[in-house]
């Protein structure tokens, strides 16, 4: 019985969201907020792999997101639309429904490979020194994009909106909402499976005592590569979705501020808590939208909140516990693995 | 073939010679000791055997394989397990998880299996879980399976660390000061435990220890080092009466 609770709830949520968007019960603004919530969940829970479970301090997440935003955008524009730079469409727009997820996947793979940029130095460095390397990698990605004028350089790149339009032409549904929902569930589920397996717990051992981990049989280098690549690959997935929701990307959007936003979500939720990452991503998205009228003052209030949080509850909302650790009785009602 | 062979190993840190011309041969099944005053280089020897340091000179062969190019986790997979002087458990994981993780090199499944939860994953995890419970039961730790090591008394933490070392089914167990920080009743229990493990698991145990009663009652052969140099070796009786050893521990008496 409890095995079906989560799938049923998710199916209900999915049907509700799609139904309401399709039926016009929630307007485009609310829809976009919900979509950003999903993207933020992917970002925060994937950063949690490295910063939370593995205990390293990576500031490069926005960079991997940028790789994942540009690669699928370029792919979908190249394959599906007539473009000034890439020439006429390679494939027919009717294939958009198949091509789009493949483009997203391509972006995730590219971002995972970019993750090696951080994973390999992490063999020998850690803590503050590794944090500096991750910042460097963020700037490497950002400056590379800014300096390739074929993809717009600092002006940014657009045109991927048509891929979404093509999908809607084939079947009239809010496709971005659907893909984001699927990817969000996929991400949380994959991470949950990873960190609850003895294999994945190797990264938790690295956080708690790296020397003991290496000597007591964990191949720490390999686990670091796996963790960084998984984390950056999922960030890439979020980037691809982000780009297609907006229909426009520019390298400026993937700077240190974006990284900070994601880190705030991770630390707000609690390091090493997947429930925390999901909760805080939802909370953070709503909060940011609610404070939109405050404009620039928002960027005073959000950091202030972070200071207050660190002062009074440094472990974040959930600490490193999951929902089922706090309410053990819930285990009777659901299981998630 | 010898289980462990250390052939004239010298270890130099910067300008400091932590260990010089160290030789040793275990054929398997021994329960031996390594003693020496503080800073003599005992833990350096263990760090060399477990692969955490690579020798500056000389060779270390484990089961006939040169361990110089092997990473520590590979050496562990070959059958070396150790405990640490200052307990190094993963303090925020349950005791059970600590034991399970010792099987990381012999999981029997890979990342894809873990994410897809394949049959192979289910079977391997069930096996790991089962053998972890077996170890815990054997060491009378099953009551604490779901506790976190940080909440356990020191004596139990030691026991958990030994359990973790045994979980990987080693053929050589290195105990780095297992009695450090234990009170006299705990030490009684520890002596019994080590003797029982040696018999029950049929492995070779090599221990560093400062508590002479522990070493003298357990070990059949003891090596003594001081300032990185081997100054004596022999049976407990021989060691106790060796003038060089007495000098190293107590000074030469010319007060």
HADDOCK unambig.tbl for C-alpha pairs under 7 A between the chains (distance, minus, plus):
assign (segid A and resid 190 and name CA) (segid B and resid 115 and name CA) 6.08 0.50 0.50
assign (segid A and resid 193 and name CA) (segid B and resid 114 and name CA) 6.74 0.50 0.50
assign (segid A and resid 193 and name CA) (segid B and resid 115 and name CA) 5.66 0.50 0.50
assign (segid A and resid 194 and name CA) (segid B and resid 114 and name CA) 6.44 0.50 0.50
assign (segid A and resid 194 and name CA) (segid B and resid 115 and name CA) 6.06 0.50 0.50
assign (segid A and resid 197 and name CA) (segid B and resid 114 and name CA) 6.34 0.50 0.50
assign (segid A and resid 198 and name CA) (segid B and resid 100 and name CA) 6.82 0.50 0.50
assign (segid A and resid 198 and name CA) (segid B and resid 101 and name CA) 6.21 0.50 0.50
assign (segid A and resid 199 and name CA) (segid B and resid 104 and name CA) 6.50 0.50 0.50
assign (segid A and resid 202 and name CA) (segid B and resid 101 and name CA) 6.90 0.50 0.50
assign (segid A and resid 205 and name CA) (segid B and resid 90 and name CA) 6.10 0.50 0.50
assign (segid A and resid 208 and name CA) (segid B and resid 90 and name CA) 5.37 0.50 0.50
assign (segid A and resid 208 and name CA) (segid B and resid 91 and name CA) 6.89 0.50 0.50
assign (segid A and resid 209 and name CA) (segid B and resid 90 and name CA) 6.19 0.50 0.50
assign (segid A and resid 212 and name CA) (segid B and resid 88 and name CA) 6.10 0.50 0.50
assign (segid A and resid 214 and name CA) (segid B and resid 72 and name CA) 6.14 0.50 0.50
assign (segid A and resid 214 and name CA) (segid B and resid 73 and name CA) 5.49 0.50 0.50
assign (segid A and resid 215 and name CA) (segid B and resid 50 and name CA) 6.94 0.50 0.50
assign (segid A and resid 215 and name CA) (segid B and resid 72 and name CA) 5.17 0.50 0.50
assign (segid A and resid 215 and name CA) (segid B and resid 73 and name CA) 5.38 0.50 0.50
assign (segid A and resid 215 and name CA) (segid B and resid 76 and name CA) 6.70 0.50 0.50
assign (segid A and resid 216 and name CA) (segid B and resid 73 and name CA) 6.35 0.50 0.50
assign (segid A and resid 216 and name CA) (segid B and resid 76 and name CA) 6.45 0.50 0.50
assign (segid A and resid 216 and name CA) (segid B and resid 81 and name CA) 6.97 0.50 0.50
assign (segid A and resid 216 and name CA) (segid B and resid 102 and name CA) 5.74 0.50 0.50
assign (segid A and resid 217 and name CA) (segid B and resid 73 and name CA) 4.13 0.50 0.50
assign (segid A and resid 217 and name CA) (segid B and resid 76 and name CA) 5.63 0.50 0.50
assign (segid A and resid 217 and name CA) (segid B and resid 77 and name CA) 6.46 0.50 0.50
assign (segid A and resid 217 and name CA) (segid B and resid 102 and name CA) 5.99 0.50 0.50
assign (segid A and resid 217 and name CA) (segid B and resid 103 and name CA) 6.98 0.50 0.50
assign (segid A and resid 217 and name CA) (segid B and resid 104 and name CA) 5.67 0.50 0.50
assign (segid A and resid 217 and name CA) (segid B and resid 105 and name CA) 5.52 0.50 0.50
assign (segid A and resid 218 and name CA) (segid B and resid 73 and name CA) 5.84 0.50 0.50
assign (segid A and resid 218 and name CA) (segid B and resid 104 and name CA) 5.55 0.50 0.50
assign (segid A and resid 218 and name CA) (segid B and resid 105 and name CA) 6.49 0.50 0.50
assign (segid A and resid 219 and name CA) (segid B and resid 73 and name CA) 5.84 0.50 0.50
